[in-house]
Amino acid sequence: MELRELFEAADTDKGGALEIDEFIEAFGGVLGKDMNQKQLKQLFMKIDADSNGSVGKCFFMCKCVFRVARIYELYALRKLDPFIYEARAL
C-alpha cells in the first residue's frame, strides 16, 4: 500500500487531514509500538507544525519521506544497520 493510500484510509472522516485521534488509531500500533498515549500525542504535535490540530496529506507524506531519508542518512554516515537507528531518528 502506498503512503497516500495509508493516509486516505486513516482519514476516516474524509476531511483531507488527520486529526490526532485518526493518527493514533491508524499509526499508533506501527509508529508507537513502545510508546504510550502521551508519547503518541507528543509525536503528533511534532508533525503538526502549525499546531492547528490536524495534518494535511501533503505535509504528512513529506514528513514521512523526510524521516525515512534521515534514517538512511544515519545509515550512510555510520555504515550501520538503518533499523538500529530508526527509533532514535523518528
Secondary structure, 3 states (H helix, E strand, C coil): CCHHHHHHHHCCCCCCEEEHHHHHHHHHHHHCCCCCHHHHHHHHHHHCCCCCCEEEHHHHHHHHHHHHHHHHHHHHHHCCCCCCCHHHHC
